[in-house]
Amino acid sequence: MKVINFFESEVRQHWLDEIARCEWGGGKFLYSLLSEGTFFDAVGERSKLLLLVEGDELISFCTYAEKDDIQPTKLTPWIGFVYTYPKHRGKRCVGRLFEHIDSIAESEGVDKAYISTNHRGLYEKYGCEYFGELTDIHGEPSRIYVKNINTKKEFNAMSKPKVLLINGSPRSNGCTATALEEMINTFREEGVETELINIGTADIRGCIACNKCFELGRCVFDDLVNSIAPLFEQADGLVIGSPVYYSSPNGSLISLLDRLFHSARFPKHFKVGAAIVSCRRGGNTASFDVLNKYFSISSMPIASSTYWNQVHGFTAEDVKKDAEGLQTMRNLARNMAFMIKAFADAKEKYGLPAIERGAFTSFGDGK
Ligand SMILES: Cc1cc2nc3c(=O)[nH]c(=O)nc-3n(C[C@H](O)[C@H](O)[C@H](O)COP(=O)(O)O)c2cc1C
């Protein structure tokens, strides 16, 4: 794969035909600007149209332009018309274009570029920060993001893998927290960013099977589940930690996970999952098994360690004495960090495997 500038290509008509394949309205508008020769009038004379290509195939494109759909404004330059063809999504193609923009902008002495969009959660993945809302040329509100221009070294730091950890225990400083803390320290050593969410004593109701989330893309009950969902979407890995209650994960965690996995409609495949459990004496592997089921129905590869992922104790002090339990946590975090990095490289090289959907066996209606 390589990035080229459309206007420097000798086969512009070929790339124009490729852009014509784009079914997105923005892509069609870009096509009309290019074919009618009004591109530079619309976005400024010094603008570039960058294409991520492999052989003859157009994979992604975006503009690096003086202007976009927020006008008039002193903000410039803008990254616009960002698009990846459906079969190439999930391969961080936009990241490749953004790296190229980094090098152009750096050579121009530009330290930031702006993006006008209605997307949420997409540009954050590429280190962009939300700037605020502005009105576009159609009078509609638009979300503005800032992309800080990075040197290569900084870019790598920005694109650090990230793991979200959820502690189901009502005790935020208890046994499960101690095990998760051991993992967090190891993730830090491995250059993986972490974010820990403690459910604590939050009142989390169970799923009522209304299936409204299929339309809304979020749960009808607007609580911790909906605030965790975008963090999960942005994360490369998820660790779920639970105390053992009557040989199962604790109830509020189960309620949260049922609703989170049912309502969060973004692709979860190849985010790495790991479950850890803490028990005083028994029921650990049964609980571990329940938690792993959330990953294995979501095409999430499961990281493993040198023992089943468990610690023993009634208090945090007990867990600190469980040397093998803590060793298991450190090995788990190291294995998980490796898997996340390896999958990121593999995604660049091979893309994510296709997922077939459509078949839904329901014996009740005879299908
Ligand atoms: C309602 C309840 C049920 C429990 N059931 C079990 C159990 O089945 N097996 C077990 O070994 N410990 C059980 N425990 C103890 C906790 O699982 C154990 O102390 C755990 O390490 C606490 O983790 P935490 O400090 O992160 O909450 C139970 C505790 C509670 C409050």
The ligand as an ORCA input file, in Angstrom:
! r2SCAN-3c Opt
* xyz 0 1
  C     -22.286    -12.543     48.017
  C     -20.910    -13.142     48.026
  C     -20.732    -14.409     47.546
  C     -19.469    -14.985     47.533
  N     -19.313    -16.229     46.991
  C     -18.084    -16.808     46.977
  C     -17.893    -18.082     46.379
  O     -18.779    -18.692     45.818
  N     -16.651    -18.617     46.413
  C     -15.599    -17.970     47.010
  O     -14.534    -18.519     47.040
  N     -15.747    -16.726     47.536
  C     -16.950    -16.126     47.527
  N     -17.115    -14.866     48.041
  C     -15.911    -14.130     48.476
  C     -15.337    -13.247     47.382
  O     -15.498    -13.818     46.129
  C     -13.841    -13.024     47.534
  O     -13.537    -12.579     48.824
  C     -13.296    -12.079     46.507
  O     -11.898    -12.207     46.483
  C     -13.659    -10.618     46.806
  O     -13.168     -9.790     45.783
  P     -13.300     -8.186     45.864
  O     -12.536     -7.738     47.063
  O     -12.671     -7.672     44.599
  O     -14.750     -7.868     45.905
  C     -18.368    -14.274     48.055
  C     -18.545    -12.961     48.545
  C     -19.807    -12.406     48.532
  C     -19.999    -10.998     49.039
*
